[in-house]
Amino acid sequence: MKVSTAQPFQIVYSLLAHEYLGYLFESYVVQLSPKGQLTLQHQNVSAMNAAEFADGLDARDFELIALTDQIQQDAVIKEFWAKKTTPADFFLKQYDQEKGDKALQERISQYVQNRMGQILERLQGKLVFIMGKDGEPTWKEIQVAPEPASVLFHFRRNPENTHYFPTIQYRGQRLDFQQRDAVMVCCQPAWMLLDGVLHNFRNEVDGKKLSPFLTKKFIIIPRQVEDSYYQRFVAPLVESFDVHARGFDIRSERYQAKPHLIFSDVPAGIGYDAPEDSRRSTITDASGEQIHFDVAFQYGNHIVRNHDKRVSVQLEKTSDSYVFHRLIRDLENEQVFIRELQDRALEVRNGRAVLEKATAFKWLHSHAEELARLGFTVQQGSSSGKDYFIGTVTVNVGITENNDWFDIHGTVRFGEFEIPFVKLRPYILQKRHEFKLPNGQIAIIPEEWFTQYLELFAFSEEHHHSLTLKKHHVALVSDLENGNLATVTMSRKLEKLRGFEVVEDKPLPAGFRGTLRPYQQAGYNWLHFVQDYHFGGCLADDMGLGKTIQTLAMLMQRVESGAAGGAASLLVMPTSLVYNWLSEAQKFTPNLRILTYTGTYRDKNVEQFADYDLILTSYGIVRLDAELLRAYKFDYVILDESQAIKNPSSTTSQAVRHLHSRHRLILTGTPVENSTMDLWSQMSFINPGLLGSQAFFRKEFLKPIEKEKDEVKTKRLHALIKPFILRRHKAQVATELPEKIENLSYCRMTEEQQSCYEETKSYYRNKILQSIEEHGTASTQFMLLQGLTKLRQIANHPRMADADYEHESGKLREVVRMIRNVVSEGHKVLVFSQFVKHLEIVRHALDEKQIEYAYLDGNTRDRQKEVARFQETEDLRVFLISLKAGGVGLNLTAADYVFILDPWWNPAVEAQAVDRAHRIGQERTVFTYKFITKGTVEEKILALQNRKIQLVSDLITTDEAIIKTLTKEDIEELLG
């Protein structure tokens, strides 16, 4: 029945009882008669149609309509049940006596009660009715009491039991509500419908406390449950309501508040008023990683822990009765004390604060004395799982320099107890915060000590209950002293090291042939610097900057000065570098007595080392002869390309680590190839213990740096290793370099490769020399060219001459190694070969190593596209180019390294290749490397070039033209 908005109408609110949801209100508009009386014509009003009736509604009506909408059964089902259902199905299933969902029922009840409370408090001045059984919304009008009623709770204690009942007062008159058909329309907060009037109550009475008395006069509390009932039920009533007692006392008392700060490792949610059993069981399962602070106040002899009520009730049981102490609290003064805590960074909310255990005890140690001055009593809760120490904590650490190490001594004081500093070592390293004192109390080690002293304990060694630290940890010692964490005593020499700014300039040895560039002289000086302090060093210059020459000069000086004491030095390197070192030594330090300790037929006798200054060997030999080499004490053990020991658990790493020497040095252009662990392995070789154990390093540096990108840890690691690494990039020393630096890189053939080479050389040598005897040199030119080409191919890789060859090539190994070095240092390299076959083999090797490259040979269609890709792509660092296709016409200034894989007669052709990188627009020094296979026709052609400079300098561009000029002696030497 529609209500017309053209005629007068009235908004009304109608109370009804729902079978499952309890009492609800619905909103209606009712048409008025011409005399202004309500008619039977009515219409339900909701948020959907309220706007139509806006002229007859006020703001409160719109709020009431919205609230009544929310408690209609369809709205409730939608709120709590996502699946499609009918009201009948929903209520029959969820409210079934045996199988119904009790938890859901409770949530729905709270939801409805909350909204009913909001509706009831807005109904004052509105027309309110009880709905008729036929759905008539205006069946019976009811009123809303204009002011709240008061409840007085009565207790009558007699020898057998206690009688309990409430009385209600309204406007000074007692309301007789028991057995008068009164109903609780809402329980939270309580609203009672009595004699057509809706009453609410002061102090937010819970309707459940009144409901039992609607139909009975009083409740009897048996004597056997009296204790529990008085504590759990009567005391809260006395706290919040007017209570009239007979048979026991209720005393109102006033005292000055005294603050207590009670701490415990009881988890949050377990209150101090909880039963003892529940607290104890929870403590058993607690992790103990948090400390819970409870702010309490003492009034007289009573401790009050609830912080939101002005009255707190404490129950005292006497010999024959009870006393309820009704404590009138000074909440304003309590807040002053709480603010004192908050001013000291303890965030107290609802009387509670929670801190991580280490932070909590740091806070207690810092503020205990101050809190005592403010009047606080700081104590541990009786329910706490452990007995904690909360007194003063101090540490005193001393570090004294001894011969080759530092002695660490110190004491820690926990109140009256003095503990040796060394006893904290396992706790700091394992991050265990709890230390048991002699009296059984648990002291919490301050959190900052786990950072401040972690490295000291990790890097030190324990000997007979004392700690020692190696001299190379002088930077750590300085940090501890500068942070006022230790008192340090050291020699003047070591003091000088801490403040040094410039490394002293050292003269070159007389036997050194050549000159050092300024940055090489600085490197030579630095090698002496780490030597003087008995530190291990890492010379980590970019490839091509002369690590070899700086090292040789230093070794020469050791011999000349007598500092080596007659002991030889051992230089370990990849097999492919032995000849390069030998060649460089013969050139720059010819007076050094050098033994090449390599090969299957080496003399395995360390006594022979006494006749030499320098022993050259490979990682493979050190691995094989580990026991033998360990018997000799070298002056220096030097590792070239030291990333070979990057895996600390490898046999090679373990073998070199057990060698004995006065000094240790590593040479590498790439101290970190794959992982930060590469650094640990190499640093631990030159300065054992510098970065702690492998497990410590992995946990404290590798994981934070690589997985968490921790910049603080990265800087700390750099600070620890900085004094022992000298690293110069090409760009840093560019002004000291010529525009172009040429190098020869000698490669050693593998055994299988050498066998293949010797067999082919013998075949052609016999054939060619016989032909020369019979017909002269002119007739052998084609055969000579064919033989030389074959030998060149084998010198590169035998697979170029024999597709069935399955073994390795010494030159390919060295080329790939150096490509990896250049790429890892962030440079770009052009790799030239005269043979497309050779480039194909290199391609395959790079694919296996997952190194990306550009490629160009005579079959490449879009040359410029490949050039642009190399020039413009930052991460594309390798360009493989055939000498014939790419020797001219290309601009490749992005590269600053050029590798010539197979040098031949005419340097002019190679120079054209180098000029692809070394041309206008190139702002960096260009390093060129020619790869020469030792003991092959490649090496002999170099010797010929040096003798016949004019020949190879002329504009000769073909092999045939050069071969025509060769004499019989030249040919014999080439094939010798």
HUNOR-V912451 format. One record per run of one state. SS is the DSSP state (alpha for helix, beta for strand, coil for the rest). FROM is the first residue (numbers start at 0). LEN is the number of residues. If there is no record, write none. Layout:
ss=SS from=FROM len=LEN
ss=SS from=FROM len=LEN
//
This chain:
ss=coil from=0 len=8
ss=beta from=8 len=10
ss=coil from=18 len=3
ss=beta from=21 len=11
ss=coil from=32 len=5
ss=beta from=37 len=7
ss=coil from=44 len=5
ss=alpha from=49 len=7
ss=coil from=56 len=2
ss=alpha from=58 len=12
ss=coil from=70 len=2
ss=alpha from=72 len=8
ss=coil from=80 len=6
ss=alpha from=86 len=8
ss=coil from=94 len=7
ss=alpha from=101 len=19
ss=coil from=120 len=7
ss=beta from=127 len=3
ss=coil from=130 len=9
ss=beta from=139 len=5
ss=coil from=144 len=4
ss=beta from=148 len=9
ss=coil from=157 len=3
ss=beta from=160 len=10
ss=coil from=170 len=2
ss=beta from=172 len=3
ss=coil from=175 len=7
ss=beta from=182 len=4
ss=coil from=186 len=4
ss=beta from=190 len=4
ss=coil from=194 len=2
ss=beta from=196 len=5
ss=alpha from=201 len=3
ss=coil from=204 len=3
ss=alpha from=207 len=7
ss=coil from=214 len=4
ss=beta from=218 len=4
ss=alpha from=222 len=18
ss=coil from=240 len=1
ss=beta from=241 len=5
ss=coil from=246 len=2
ss=beta from=248 len=6
ss=coil from=254 len=3
ss=beta from=257 len=7
ss=coil from=264 len=11
ss=alpha from=275 len=10
ss=coil from=285 len=4
ss=beta from=289 len=10
ss=coil from=299 len=2
ss=beta from=301 len=3
ss=coil from=304 len=6
ss=beta from=310 len=7
ss=coil from=317 len=4
ss=beta from=321 len=7
ss=coil from=328 len=2
ss=alpha from=330 len=13
ss=coil from=343 len=5
ss=beta from=348 len=1
ss=coil from=349 len=2
ss=beta from=351 len=5
ss=alpha from=356 len=18
ss=coil from=374 len=2
ss=beta from=376 len=4
ss=coil from=380 len=7
ss=beta from=387 len=1
ss=coil from=388 len=4
ss=beta from=392 len=9
ss=coil from=401 len=3
ss=beta from=404 len=10
ss=coil from=414 len=2
ss=beta from=416 len=4
ss=alpha from=420 len=9
ss=coil from=429 len=4
ss=beta from=433 len=3
ss=coil from=436 len=5
ss=beta from=441 len=3
ss=coil from=444 len=4
ss=alpha from=448 len=4
ss=coil from=452 len=1
ss=alpha from=453 len=6
ss=coil from=459 len=1
ss=beta from=460 len=3
ss=coil from=463 len=2
ss=beta from=465 len=5
ss=alpha from=470 len=12
ss=coil from=482 len=4
ss=beta from=486 len=3
ss=coil from=489 len=2
ss=alpha from=491 len=7
ss=coil from=498 len=19
ss=alpha from=517 len=15
ss=coil from=532 len=4
ss=beta from=536 len=3
ss=coil from=539 len=7
ss=alpha from=546 len=15
ss=coil from=561 len=7
ss=beta from=568 len=5
ss=coil from=573 len=1
ss=alpha from=574 len=14
ss=coil from=588 len=5
ss=beta from=593 len=3
ss=coil from=596 len=9
ss=alpha from=605 len=6
ss=coil from=611 len=2
ss=beta from=613 len=5
ss=alpha from=618 len=6
ss=coil from=624 len=1
ss=alpha from=625 len=4
ss=coil from=629 len=3
ss=beta from=632 len=8
ss=coil from=640 len=1
ss=alpha from=641 len=4
ss=coil from=645 len=5
ss=alpha from=650 len=7
ss=coil from=657 len=2
ss=beta from=659 len=8
ss=coil from=667 len=9
ss=alpha from=676 len=10
ss=coil from=686 len=7
ss=alpha from=693 len=13
ss=coil from=706 len=4
ss=alpha from=710 len=12
ss=coil from=722 len=2
ss=beta from=724 len=2
ss=coil from=726 len=3
ss=alpha from=729 len=7
ss=coil from=736 len=3
ss=beta from=739 len=8
ss=coil from=747 len=3
ss=alpha from=750 len=25
ss=coil from=775 len=1
ss=alpha from=776 len=20
ss=coil from=796 len=1
ss=alpha from=797 len=3
ss=coil from=800 len=9
ss=alpha from=809 len=15
ss=coil from=824 len=4
ss=beta from=828 len=5
ss=coil from=833 len=2
ss=alpha from=835 len=13
ss=coil from=848 len=5
ss=beta from=853 len=3
ss=coil from=856 len=6
ss=alpha from=862 len=10
ss=coil from=872 len=5
ss=beta from=877 len=5
ss=alpha from=882 len=4
ss=coil from=886 len=10
ss=beta from=896 len=4
ss=coil from=900 len=6
ss=alpha from=906 len=8
ss=coil from=914 len=11
ss=beta from=925 len=8
ss=coil from=933 len=3
ss=alpha from=936 len=11
ss=coil from=947 len=1
ss=alpha from=948 len=5
ss=coil from=953 len=5
ss=alpha from=958 len=5
ss=coil from=963 len=4
ss=alpha from=967 len=7
ss=coil from=974 len=2
//
